[in-house]
Amino acid sequence: MNSQDWQEAIAAIPIALMVLDADERIVAANQTARGLFGAAVEDRLGAAVLRHPAFLAALSRVLAEGVAVEARATLPGKSEEGGLRVQISPVRIQGRRGALAAFEDMSGMEQAEAIRRDFVANVSHELRTPLTALVGFIETLKGPARDDAPARDRFLSVMESEAGRMMRLVNDLLSLSRVQSEERRLPSETVEILALLRRATMAQAALADAAGVSLEIETDLPEAQVRGDSDQLTQVFLNLIENAVKYGGAGKVVTLKVSQVAREPVLKGPAVQIEVIDRGEGIDAIHLPRLTERFYRVDTHRSRSQGGTGLGLAIVKHIINRHRGRFRITSERGKGSNFIVILPSVSG
């Protein structure tokens, strides 16, 4: 086969392929390979396109020995996390020995594996502390505190608290898993968001009263309809209201402000904007980009003491993604925080 034949043969194959001749010069490449290495790869040396020792050694061996070789390389300009799996096989080009190189970009898979490892490590860490406490108290109750009624009552109270913490974590993990499994499926029902917010504020009224926080809904709209999953949107605003009450400061007001957006640029149409505004101490700007990461906390001790699992805002983010909406957080130290949910309106 000549270079033109090879170009036609590999053009429709979805993985990145390039054909190199006996001089290690690229004679054909498909569109996927051009996406990895640049548009003008033909007639260039393989070393000029991917200058990686493992790739070059594998290519030389294939051309010299006529055997298939697999190697790992790194995409140009990327760290070792941007890995390539390279399979090079011998071929014939106009009667001479050549090589067919197939490249599989492993960076996405490696990133997913890193996220999985971090997730498992975080879950293990979150569970280890309450489990260690429970084991310690059980041993104490079986031994020195067996007949000490006041100590027993005190330890049982702490054990109940730690068990509740584990239960909240497990429930949030299950909730996050369900939300992520449905994220690609667009909700189909129509939800009247003002009625939903009224129900959410009523559900959090006892928590707000206990914290000395007032809840109010501020809007000029008679109603606001969005396409959504009522249960999931309720979960979003219960979470945001709870956070605002817990961290918004005693004696303050938490406002839910609802407005219509004539045209939201990213959503490319009309939308409903819901802001959950607190007047608490605010959040440093350095933390804002990471608040929706799983298990990320601004103040770990305070969050745990308030019953937080570090998963609430991650759940919120994934629910809003499922609704094809937007989620933004603005805050300034000493001036409170604003959690903004923007959802496409039904009229759009």
C-alpha positions in Angstrom: 0.0 0.0 0.0 1.1 3.5 -0.7 0.6 6.6 1.4 -2.7 7.5 -0.3 -4.1 4.0 0.3 -3.1 4.2 4.0 -4.7 7.6 4.3 -8.0 6.3 3.0 -7.8 3.1 5.1 -7.4 4.9 8.4 -9.5 7.9 7.8 -12.8 6.5 9.3 -11.2 4.8 12.3 -12.1 6.6 15.5 -8.8 6.0 17.4 -5.7 8.1 16.6 -3.6 6.4 14.0 -0.5 7.3 12.0 1.6 5.4 9.5 5.3 5.9 9.4 7.8 4.7 6.7 11.2 3.1 7.2 12.8 6.5 7.7 10.4 7.2 10.6 8.6 9.8 8.6 4.8 10.1 8.9 3.1 9.3 5.6 -0.5 9.2 6.8 -2.6 10.2 9.8 -6.3 10.3 10.5 -8.3 13.2 12.0 -8.1 11.9 15.5 -4.3 11.8 15.4 -4.3 15.4 14.0 -6.4 16.4 17.0 -3.8 15.0 19.3 -0.6 16.2 17.5 -1.7 19.1 15.2 -3.1 19.4 11.8 0.1 19.3 9.8 1.7 16.0 10.8 2.2 14.3 7.4 5.7 14.3 6.0 7.2 15.1 9.4 9.5 12.8 11.4 7.9 10.9 14.2 10.4 12.4 16.6 9.3 15.9 15.6 5.7 15.1 16.5 6.2 13.0 19.7 9.6 13.4 21.2 9.3 10.8 23.9 12.0 8.1 24.5 9.6 5.2 25.0 7.8 6.0 21.7 11.0 6.5 19.7 12.6 3.3 21.1 9.4 1.3 20.3 9.2 2.7 16.8 12.9 1.9 16.1 12.4 -1.7 17.3 9.3 -2.2 15.2 11.1 -1.0 12.1 14.2 -3.0 12.8 12.7 -6.3 14.0 9.2 -6.3 12.5 7.5 -7.1 15.8 4.6 -5.3 17.5 5.5 -3.2 20.5 3.4 -1.5 23.2 4.7 1.6 25.0 3.6 4.4 27.3 4.3 8.1 26.3 3.3 11.5 27.3 1.3 14.1 25.3 3.4 17.1 24.3 3.1 20.0 26.9 1.4 17.8 29.5 2.4 16.3 32.7 2.9 12.5 33.3 -0.9 12.5 34.0 -1.5 13.2 30.3 -0.5 9.7 29.3 -0.7 7.9 26.0 -0.9 4.2 25.4 0.9 3.5 22.1 0.6 0.2 20.1 3.0 0.1 17.2 2.6 -2.7 14.6 4.7 -3.6 11.5 3.2 -2.9 8.1 4.4 -2.8 4.5 4.6 0.5 2.5 5.3 0.0 -1.2 7.3 -3.1 -0.4 9.3 -1.6 2.5 8.9 -2.1 6.2 6.8 0.6 7.9 4.9 1.0 11.2 1.3 1.7 12.1 1.1 3.5 15.4 -2.2 3.6 17.4 -2.5 6.1 20.2 -5.0 5.9 23.1 -5.3 9.0 25.3 -5.4 7.8 28.8 -5.5 11.2 30.5 -9.3 11.1 31.1 -9.2 7.5 32.4 -6.2 8.3 34.7 -8.0 11.4 36.0 -11.1 9.4 36.7 -9.0 6.8 38.6 -7.3 9.6 40.6 -10.8 11.0 41.5 -11.9 7.6 42.5 -8.9 7.1 44.7 -9.3 10.5 46.4 -13.0 9.7 46.9 -12.3 6.4 48.6 -9.6 8.0 50.7 -12.0 10.8 51.8 -14.8 8.5 52.6 -12.5 6.3 54.6 -11.2 9.3 56.5 -14.7 10.6 57.2 -15.8 7.3 58.6 -12.7 6.5 60.5 -13.1 9.2 63.1 -16.6 8.3 64.3 -15.9 4.6 64.1 -12.8 5.0 66.2 -14.8 7.0 68.8 -17.5 4.4 68.9 -15.1 1.5 69.4 -13.3 3.5 72.1 -16.6 4.2 74.0 -17.8 0.7 73.7 -14.5 -0.6 75.1 -14.8 1.9 78.0 -18.5 1.0 78.7 -17.5 -2.7 78.8 -14.7 -2.0 81.2 -14.0 1.0 83.5 -17.4 2.7 83.0 -19.5 -0.5 83.3 -21.1 0.6 86.6 -20.7 4.4 86.2 -24.2 5.6 85.3 -23.3 9.3 84.6 -20.4 8.3 82.4 -22.5 5.7 80.6 -25.2 8.3 79.8 -22.5 10.8 78.6 -20.8 8.2 76.4 -24.1 7.0 74.9 -25.0 10.5 74.0 -21.7 11.0 72.2 -22.1 7.6 70.5 -25.5 8.5 69.3 -24.1 11.7 67.8 -21.2 9.9 66.0 -23.6 7.2 64.7 -25.9 10.0 63.4 -22.9 11.6 61.7 -22.1 8.3 59.9 -25.8 7.9 58.9 -25.8 11.4 57.4 -22.6 10.7 55.5 -24.0 7.4 54.1 -27.3 9.1 53.1 -25.5 11.9 51.4 -23.2 9.4 49.5 -26.3 7.5 48.3 -28.0 10.8 47.3 -24.9 11.9 45.4 -24.7 8.5 43.6 -28.4 8.7 42.6 -28.1 12.3 41.3 -25.0 11.5 39.3 -26.6 8.4 37.8 -29.5 10.6 36.5 -27.4 13.6 35.5 -27.8 13.0 31.8 -31.5 12.6 31.9 -33.3 15.9 31.6 -36.3 16.3 34.0 -39.7 16.6 32.2 -42.2 17.9 34.8 -43.1 21.5 35.4 -42.3 22.9 38.8 -43.7 26.2 40.3 -40.6 27.4 42.1 -42.2 29.9 44.4 -44.5 27.3 46.0 -41.5 25.0 46.3 -39.5 27.6 48.1 -42.4 28.3 50.5 -42.5 24.6 51.4 -38.7 24.6 51.8 -38.7 27.6 54.2 -41.5 26.0 56.2 -39.5 22.8 56.5 -36.5 24.7 57.8 -38.5 27.1 60.1 -37.7 25.1 63.3 -34.0 25.1 62.5 -34.1 28.8 61.8 -36.0 29.6 65.0 -33.5 27.6 67.0 -30.7 29.6 65.4 -32.4 32.9 65.8 -32.5 33.4 62.1 -35.5 34.9 60.1 -36.4 33.5 56.7 -38.0 35.6 54.0 -38.9 35.3 50.3 -38.5 38.4 48.2 -40.0 38.5 44.7 -42.2 40.6 42.3 -43.3 37.5 40.4 -46.8 36.0 40.8 -45.3 32.6 39.9 -42.2 31.2 38.3 -42.3 27.9 36.4 -39.2 25.8 35.5 -38.7 22.4 34.0 -37.5 20.2 36.8 -37.6 17.4 39.3 -39.5 18.6 42.3 -37.9 16.4 44.8 -34.4 17.2 43.6 -35.0 21.0 43.5 -36.5 20.8 47.0 -33.3 19.0 48.1 -31.2 21.9 46.6 -33.0 24.6 48.4 -33.3 22.7 51.7 -29.6 22.4 51.6 -28.9 26.0 50.7 -31.3 27.3 53.3 -29.8 25.0 56.0 -26.3 26.2 55.2 -27.4 29.8 55.2 -29.1 29.4 58.6 -26.1 27.5 60.2 -23.4 29.9 58.9 -25.4 33.1 58.4 -25.2 34.3 62.0 -27.7 34.3 64.8 -30.1 37.2 64.8 -29.7 37.7 61.0 -32.0 37.4 58.1 -31.7 34.8 55.2 -33.4 36.0 52.1 -34.6 34.0 49.1 -34.8 36.4 46.2 -36.5 35.2 43.1 -36.4 37.1 39.8 -37.0 36.6 36.1 -34.1 36.8 33.7 -35.2 37.8 30.2 -32.3 36.1 28.5 -29.5 34.3 30.3 -26.5 34.2 28.0 -25.2 30.8 28.8 -28.6 29.2 28.8 -29.5 31.2 25.7 -33.0 31.9 26.8 -35.2 33.2 29.6 -34.5 31.9 33.1 -35.5 32.1 36.7 -32.9 33.2 39.2 -33.1 32.2 42.9 -30.6 33.8 45.3 -30.1 32.4 48.8 -28.6 35.4 50.7 -27.2 35.4 54.2 -25.7 38.2 56.3 -23.0 36.1 58.0 -19.3 36.4 58.1 -18.8 35.5 54.5 -16.2 33.3 52.8 -12.7 34.2 51.6 -12.5 34.4 47.8 -9.8 31.7 47.7 -12.3 29.1 48.8 -15.1 29.9 46.4 -14.0 27.9 43.4 -13.7 24.7 45.5 -16.9 24.9 47.6 -18.7 22.4 45.3 -15.9 19.8 45.5 -16.8 16.6 47.5 -15.6 16.8 51.1 -14.2 20.4 50.7 -14.8 22.5 53.8 -13.8 26.0 54.6 -13.7 25.2 58.4 -13.5 21.5 58.9 -14.1 21.5 62.7 -17.1 23.9 62.5 -18.7 22.0 59.6 -18.5 18.7 61.4 -19.8 20.2 64.7 -22.8 21.6 62.7 -23.5 18.1 61.3 -22.1 18.8 57.8 -20.7 15.9 55.6 -18.9 18.0 53.0 -21.1 16.7 50.3 -24.1 19.1 50.3 -22.9 21.6 47.7 -21.5 18.8 45.5 -25.1 17.3 45.4 -26.5 20.8 44.7 -24.1 21.2 41.8 -24.9 17.9 40.2 -28.7 18.5 40.5 -28.4 21.9 38.9 -26.3 20.4 36.1 -29.0 17.8 35.5 -31.5 20.7 35.1 -29.1 22.4 32.6 -28.9 25.3 35.0 -26.1 27.4 36.5 -24.8 27.7 40.0 -22.7 30.6 41.3 -21.4 31.6 44.7 -20.4 35.1 45.6 -19.2 36.2 49.0 -17.2 38.9 50.8 -15.7 38.7 54.2 -17.9 40.4 56.7 -20.8 40.9 54.3 -22.3 37.5 53.9 -22.7 35.1 51.0 -25.0 34.7 48.0 -25.7 31.3 46.5 -27.3 31.8 43.1 -29.3 29.2 41.2 -30.3 29.9 37.6 -32.8 27.6 35.9 -34.3 27.7 32.4 -37.9 28.8 32.6 -40.7 26.9 31.0 -41.5 29.8 28.7 -38.0 29.3 27.2 
